[in-house]
């Protein structure tokens, strides 16, 4: 039996074996709001046909926030009810709603996503309706009408799971695979999964079929059937262990069949596998080769180095005004004179030493390489608090800072409900001492980021910076903020309905001017979803980075659609100014407060990190830092992968080959080498050829994830690449 694992990545498939009516096609859409839109006999023939796989912004509704209506005409067959084991309730599944909704069936309001439709409540919906409800017209045409309010960013219905089915005995059952994989000697791995029942008193009795498959060959490597019984108070636990033979992902399948009803529930996950070698005990200095700061402003830099602790640090030729703590590697101070200052770093320990040439650039540009850090949103959403931020900072300094990770960023949800009488903003009860929090993060040698909006409110309904930009920038300076994410959100309420390019630039020009009045280097991250081709003007408007897309989700569809459609923006990347295809979705995510293991498979996560690094974009971890597992650490601590993202040349990879089932992206590096990603977009293994004409003349091809040389010479290079996977190489 072959396999490997670790804790995240999972849910490639989750299915219940009962009939359903697909709701994926046939939808109509109209922006605006009217109670008439819910009526059964309302004429929607002139409405726009819309694809519920995509937000409305990508379907002729750029910049649109507010109300929109979806309508669908669908026949609900009585056979659904007649063939079901439980005949009590009809289930309507919608994924996803962004941000809140009201659901009407044949003109009757039957469900809604929250008490206030204007309060953000993003996510999937699972609505139940009694089968004897007169709103249901069995075997006849029914009209579903959904009223949605979008607070900002992407909006509407989008995803890949829209259906009507009967409430089933298995709707109360879940196959919980959230436990971490356990690693043993000689690549042995193990894990426990649970069959859990919630919401009923049914005694489940049946069988659990477990199977391990090699997706490369299709061969079943191991299978076992287990008797399984469980109730709401007593889950069934199945534990397995196996030795991994090859470093690749295998498919694990779990199928529970209830013997009484005959219904089934199934789940499929992939096993993670470790590619990044453990760091050497000898010191190695990681991170970029350059760092930018403005003259006269506070300077803070932590020399990132791995190796057996304790380490001692040395810096030769530091510019006047800076000092180094030899025990921590933290450089502080201020440099008054502009110029490029070559510095030599040396790090020593009991087994050796390592050196690195480094340049401190004192001038007008900051953020010469993309930000490496953490952002609270993809894990905690609006439930972020001081404790979670401090946990993220501690974890970063203990496990990640030695590789160059250094930003700890608070997203939406920190703001008080009402400004102080002076007009100043302050933090709510979740952050009782914001300056104290920032000082704590700085004491570790790390940077601190925060979030706001140019509108009256943020996406989450908290205070924005509208007409208080100078005050807020001054507050951020006092607290010691190093990074500001500035999210368009409610600015649509105060901007023209159809904003011009000048309108799109204005709020970012305003806040940049306000930040520049503060005696502090504050990175500015535009979050306006790629509107107006922001990559063409983001740099001149003062952005250190700018979102090129709507929000990412932890699915292959979302990540791949975003990641493989960045070529148009790529040529605008440059030191100090970078594209941003949104934050990382590895590890435990959930948008707060409930978390789950990312739905990306192991290979999809390797693709995610590889593609983002090739494109020279900010790498902002979006998971619970307090629950980092071995596989996620493996993804985030490969110094050679991170070096591709942090290359001082600042160029983004370009898409040089676009096949039907694969792509090749090539990035030029400062030392003359090329970083190249061979990406398999298909659901099957395939051999991808890197033409010699694309790689150029080379002496070495290096497997970056495994940090080993593969071949010498010239000509074509071939690699077998896993489904949705990558071969990341560097040619010299």
N, C-alpha and C positions, 0 to 999 in steps of 0.2 A: 504494500500500500504506500503510495507516494502522497505527500502533501506538505504544506507549509502555511504559515499563518502569522497573524497578529491582528490587532483589534480595530478594524474600522471598515471600511470599504465594502461593503457588503452588498446589500440588497440589489442584486441584479434582477431578481424576479420575486414577486410575492403574489400568489394567486389563490383564489378559492374556486373550487370546481362546481359552480352552479351557473345557471343561465343568466344572461344579462342583455340589456339593450344598449348598444354603443351610442354615445352622444358626441362623438368626435367631429361630425360633419353636419352641414346644413344650418349653421348658426347665422343669424342676421344681427347687425349692430347699428346703433345710432348714438352719437354723442348728444349730451343734453339730458333733460329730465322732465318727465310729464307723467302724471298718474294714468293717463290714457294708454301709455305703453304697456301696461299690464293686462289690458282687456283681451279676452279671447278673440273677439271679432275685430280687433284693431288690424288695419291693413299695413303689413310690414313689407309688402312686395317691393317697395322702392328703397328699402334699407340696404346697407352695404353687406354683402356676403363677407364673412370674416372667419379666419382660421384660429381656432382656440389653442393651437400649439404655440401661438406667439402673442405677446402683449399688443394692445391696440396702437402703441407708439410706433411699432414697426409696420403698421398697416394704414398709412396715410393720416396718422393722428399725432405727429411730432408735437412735442411741447404741451400736449393736452393733459390737464389734470381736472378732477371734478367728477361729475356724474356721467355715466354711460349705461346703456341698456343692451342686453343680449336677449334675443328671442329664438326659440327653436320649436318647430312643429314635429311631434313624434307620436307614433302609435305605441301604446303600452298594451301588449298582448296579455289576455287572461291566462294564457299558458304559463306565464311566469309564476303566477300565484298557484295554479293547479298542480304544477310539478314540484313545488317547493316543500320542504319538510315542515318548516314553520310557515304559516300562512297569515301571520298577523300584521306585518309591516312591509311597506315598500321603501327601498333605500335609494337615495339619489346622491351620487358621488360627483363632486366637482373639484378639479385640481388644476391650477391654484386660483384663489381669489385674491386680487390685489387692488384695494386693501380691505374693503368691507362690502357686505351684500345684503340684499333682501331677495328672497326667492318666492315667485308667484307661480301657481299652477292653475291654469284656466281662470285667471283673474283673481284668485284668492291667495292672500299672503299666507304661506305655510311655514316659513322659516326665515331666520335672519342670523347674520354672523356675530352680532353684538348688540348692545343696548343703544349705541349711537353709531349710525352708519358713517359718520365723519371721523370716527376714531379708528386709527390703523389697527387692523386685525388680519394681517396677511397669512395665507396658508390654505390647505385643503379643507373641503367641507364634506361632511357625511351626514346627510339629513334623513330622518325616518318619518314616515307618514303611514298611519293606520290604513289597512287595505279597505276598510269600509268607509273611508273618508269620501264624501260626495264630490270632492274636487277631482278625484281620479275618474277618468272615463276609460273603462276597460274596453279593449279591442276597438277603440276609436282614436281619432286624432286629438292629442293633447297639446297645449301650448305652455311651454316653460318660458317665463320671462324673469330675467335677473337684473336687478338694479344694483349698480356698483358705484362706489365712490372711491376715487384714487387720490391719495393725499400728495403724491409726488413720485417722480421716477416712472418706472414701468407701471402700467395699469391694466385692469380687466381680468379676463379669464385666460389662463394659459397653462399648459402642461400636457400630459399624455394619458390621463385617467379620468374620463368622463363617462358615466354609465348610470343606468337604472337597473336595479335588480331587487330581488326579494330579500328581506331580512332572513339571514340563514343561521343555522345553529353554529356555523363556523365564524360568523361575524363577531362572536364573543371570545374567539380564540386567537391567540397570537403565538408565533414561534419566535421566542426571544433569543437573538443571537448576539446580544450586546456585550457579553462577557469577553474579556481580553483573552487572546490566545496566550498559552503558556509555553515558553521555550525550554527545552531540556538539552541534555548533552547530545552531541552528534546530530544536530539538526532536528531532534525530536520536538514535536509540538503537540499540544493538547488543548481541548476546549470543552466547556459545558454549555449546552443549549437547554432551553426550558419551553415546555408547552404550558401556556398560562390561559386561564379562563377568567373573564371579568364580566360582571353584569347579569349573570343568571345562576341558577342552582342546578344546572344539568350535570349529571355524572358522565363524563366522557370515558368511553372504553373503546379501544381499537388498537391500531398498530402504527408505529413510526418507522418508515423506511428511510434509511440513511445510505447515501451513495457518494463515492468519490470518483470523479471522471477527469481524465487528462484531455483538455480541450484541443491539444495539438494533434493527438491521434484519434480521439473519440473513444478510447479504450476505457472501460469501467475497471478501476483499479481495486475497488473495495465496495462491498455493499452488505448491509445487515438489516434485518427486520426485528424490531423490538416490540413487545407488548407494552402498551401505554395506557395508563388510567390517570385521570386528574380531575379535580374540581376547582371551584373558585378559591378555596382555602388551601388547597394542596396541589402545587404544580408538579408536573412530571419533568425530571431532569435526566438528560442523556449526556454522558461524558465519553469522549473518545481521545485517543492519542495515537500518533503515528510518526514515522521517521521520514524526513524529506530526502529524496534522492537527487533531484535537480532543483536549481534555483529558478523557479518559474511558478506561475499561479495555476492552481488546480480548482476544479469546481466541486463544491459541496452542495448536495441536494437533500432536503428534508421534506418528507411527505407524511402527514398524519391523516389516516382514514378512520372516521368514526364508524364503528360496526353497526350501530343501531340505525342511524340515518343514512349511512352510505356516502356522506359528503366528505370532502377532502379540503385540506389546506396545505399549501406548499410554500417553500422558500428556498432560494438559491443564493449562495454567497461564494465569493472567490477567496482563495487563501492568499494572504500577503507573503512576500518573500523579501529577505534582506539582501541588498546589493552593496550598500556603502560599507567599505571596510572600517574596522575600528581604528580610531586615531592612534598614532604612534605615541609612545611615552616620551620621545624626544620632542622638544618644543618646535612648533610650527606656527608662524604668524599668518593669519588668514585676513579676510576682508579686502577692501579696495586698495589701490595704490595712491589714491588722491583723496583729499578732503578739503572742501571749501568753506570759508567763513568770511564774514564782513569785518572790516577794520573797526576796532573799538568795541565790538560786541562780545558778550561772554562766550568763551570757547569751552567745549566739552567733548572729549573723544576718549573712548576706551579701546586700547590696543587689543584686538581679538587674537587670542593665541591658545592653542591646544597643547597638551603635554602633561606629564606627571606633575602633580602639585606637590610642594609649592613652586610657583614661578616667580622669578624676579625680572624686572623690566628696566631697559635702558634706552634712552633716546639721545642721539648725537645730533647737534646743530639745530635744536629747537629754536624757533624765533624768539626774540626778546619779548617777555611778557607771559610766556607759557612755562608751566612747571609740571613735572611728572612725579606721580606717586609710584615709587619703585616696587612697592608690594602689591598694588592693585592694577597697575597699568593705566590709571586714569590721568589724562592730561587736562589741565584747567588753566584758565587765565584769560588774557585778552591781548591781541596784537594790533597795534595802532597803524603800522605801516603796510601799505599794499605791497604785494609781491608773491612770487612762488618760492617757497622755502624747502629745499631738499633736506630730508631727515633720514637718518638710519636708525631703525628699531632693532634692538637685540633682546631676546628673551632667553633666560637660562633656567635650568633646573639640575637635579642631581645626575641626570644621564646625558646632558648635552646642552646645545644652544641652537637658536635659529635667528636669522637676520632677515630684514626686508627693507628695501628702499621705498621711501614714502615721500609724497609731496604735499605740503600744506599750502593751499592757495588762498591767500588773503586778497579779496577783491569784491566784485559786485555779484558773483555767482555763488549760490549755495546748492546743496543737493547735487553734487557733480556725478554721483552714481545713484541709482534708484534706492528708495528707502527699503530697509529690511526691518520688519517689526511685527507687531500684533495689533489687531483691532478687535474691539469687543463685540461688534454687531452680529457676525455670523454665528456666534455661540449664544450670546445672552440677550441680544436685542435690547429692548427697553428695560430689562431687569438687571442691567449692569450696576455694580455698586463698588464702593471703596475696597472691600475685601477681595473681590474678584480681580480688581486691577492690581492690587498688591501681590496677590498670588501669581498673576501673570508676570509681574516684574521679578519676583523671586525665582520663578521657574526659568525665566529668560537668562538671568545672571548665572544660575546654576547649570543650565544645560545647553543654552543656545548662543549666549553672547560671545563665547570663544570662537564662534564662526562668523561673527559680524552682525548678528541680529541686535538691534539697539533701540527701536521705537516701541513704546507702550502707549497705545492710542485709545482714548475713551470715545466711543461713538455716541449716538443720540441717547437721551434719557437722564442726563446729569443736571439739567437746568431747573431752577426754581420756577414756580408757577407765575410769579409776579415780580417785576423788577423792584429794586430798592427805591425809596423815595428820590434818591439822587439820579435814578435812571440806570444805575449799574446793575449788571447781572451777577448772580451768585449761584452756587450749587444748591441742590435740594438735600433732603435728609439722608439720601444714600451716600453723599459725600460731605460729611460734617466739616471737613477741613481740606479744601482742595489744594491750598498752597502746601499744607503738610504732606499731602499725597505726592505732589510734584517734587517737593524737596526729598522725599524718600526715594523716589525713582532716580533723581539726579545723584543721590548719594551712592548709588550702585554703579554710576557711570553711564546710565541709560538716559534716553530722551523721552519726553512726554508729549503726547498729542491730544487734541480735543476736537470737538465737532460743533458746527453751527450751520445756520441757513441765512441767506440774504433776505428771506421773506419774514413776515411777522411771526411765523411758527415753523418748527422743524417738521420733518415727515411724521414724527411720532406725536406731534401736537404740543411740543414744548416751545419755549421762547426762542425765536430767531433773533437775528441782529439788525433787522430792518430799522433804519434811522438811528441806530446806536453803534455804528461800525467803529468809530473812533473810541468810544467808551469801552466796547468789548475788547478791541485790540489792546488798549491800555491795561485792562484787567488781565488778559492773557499774559502780557509782558510782566506784570506784577507777580502772577502765579509762577511764571517761568516756563510757559508753554513753548514747545519747539516745532509744532506741526499742527496745522489747522485743516481739517476736512470741511469744505464749504459746499453744502448740499442745496441745490436749487429749490426743491420742494414748493413751499407756499409762495415763492416769489412770483409764480404765475398769477397770483391774486393782485399783484401791484404792477405787473409788467403788461405790455400790450398783448392782446389775445393771440395775435400772430407775430411774435417777436422777430425783428430784423436782426441782422448780424450785430449791429450796434447795440441793440437791446440785450442780446445774449452776452456780450462782453461786459456791459456796464457794471453789474454787481460784483464781478471779479476784479475789475479795475478799481472799484471803490474800496473793497476790502484790502487789496494789495497796497493801495496808498495808505490806508490806516495802519496796516502792519508795519510799513516802512517808517512810520513815525515813532515806532517803539525801538528802544535800544536792545534789540534781540533778533537773532536769526530765526525766523518762523517760516518753515516750509508751508507752501500753500497748495493744497490738493483740490482741484476743481471736481465737483461731483454734479455734472449736468448731463450725463448719460450719452455723450457723444453728439449732442445736438449741434447743428451748424458746422459740422466737420471741425470740431474744436481743436483737433491736432494741427490744423493749419494756422491757428491764431493763439493757441494756448500759451506759447512761450512769450510772445510779444505782449500779452495781457498780464503777465506776471505769474503764471502757473509753473510750479515745479513738477506737477503731474496733472493729468486730466483724464477723467473717465471717458472711454471710447464706446461705452455700451451701457445697457441697462443692468439691473442686478443679476448676479450669478446665482444659480442653484446647484445643489450637489447631485446633479444628474449628468450623464454623458451627453445628452442632447444639449443642455445648457452650456456646459463647459466647452464642448467641441465647437458648437456654433459660434461662441464668443472667440475662443482661442484661434480657430483657423480662419477667421475673417478679420484679421488685423493688418493685412498686408498694405492696404491703402494708407494707413496711418504710420506704418513703420519708418518711412523715410524722414519723418519729422522728429524722431527721437534724437536727442543730443545731450551732452553733459549739462545738467541743471534743469532739464526739461524732458519729461518722459510720458509716454502713453500709459494708461492704466485700465486694463480690461477687468478690473474688480478684484476683490480679495480672494484668498485661497479657501478652498472648501475640502480640506483634509482634516483628519482627526474627528473629534466629537463636536458636531455642530447642531444647530436647532433654532437659532434666532430667538431664543429665550422664552421661558426659563427651562423648558424640557429639552434635553439633548438626545441625539442619536448618533451612532457611527455613520460617517459619511456614506452616501449611497454610491459613491464612485468605487469601482473595483480597484484592486492593487495596481493593475496595469494602467488603468485610467488615471490613477494618482501619479504614477511615474510620468505619464504624458502631460498631466497638468503642470507639474513642477518644471519639467523639461521645456515645455512650450513657453511658459511665462519667463523662464530664465533666458531663453534664446531671444525673447523679444525685448529684453532690457526694460522691464517694467517693475514697479514697486511690488515686493513680495510681502504681503501683510497676512500673517497667519490669522485664521478666523475661528479657531477651535478653542475648547476649554483647555487652557494651559495647565490647569491643575490636574488634568487627566491625560497627559501625553503618554502614549504607549510606545513600545519599542519600534514598531513600524513607522509611526509618524516621526519619531526622532531620526530614524534612518533617512527619511525623505528630506528632513530639514537640516541635516548636519553633514552633507556631502560638500566638502570645501571646493572641489573642482566644479561641481554644478553651480554653486553660488558664485564662483569666480567668473563664470560666463555671464551671469546677470550683472555683476559688479565691474565688468571690464571698463577701464578708463576711457576707451574710445567712445563709448556711449551709443554705439550703433545698434539698431534692432535687426533681427534676422529678417530675411526676405523669403517669400515663398517662391522657390525656383522650379519645383516640380509639383504639379497638381494632377495626379491620376484619379481615376474613378474611385479607387479604394485606398489610396495612399497619398501622402504628401512628403516633400522634402523641403526643409527650411535651413537656410545657411546664414550664419552671422560672422561678419568680419571682426577679428580681434586686434587689439593694439599691437601685439607681438608679431603680427603677420599670419598667425594661424587662423583656422576657421572652425567654428563650432557648428555642427550639423546634426539635425534631428531627422530621422527616418520614422515616419508615423504611419501606423496601420489603422485606417479608419473602418476597416471591415470587422465582421463578427467571427472571422476565422484567421488562423495563422496564415501568414504569407511571407514569401521571400521578397525583400525589397532590395533593388540594386542601386547603389550610389555610383553614378557614372564617373569615370576618371576625369572627364571634362568638367564636371561639377566640383569635385573635390580639389582639382588642380594637382600640380606636381607635389608629392609629399614623400616624406621618409617614414612617417609614423601615423598610424590611426590608433587612437586611444579610446577605449570604452570608458566614458566619463563616470558612469554610475558605479562600475566595478573598479575604476581607477587602475586599469591595466592596459598595456599596449597589446594590440591585436595582430598587427602585421606590419611588414616593411615593404616598400617598393612603390609601384604605381599601377594604374589601371583601375578597373571596376572593383567595387567592394560590395559583397552581398551579405545580407543579414536576415535570419529568420526572426520575424517580429510577431509578438503575441497580439491577439485581438484587442483593438483600442490601445495598443501599447506603443513603445518607442524604443529605438536604438539611438542613443545620444553619443556622438563621437566628437573628437577634436583632432583635426589633421594638422600636422606640422611639416 
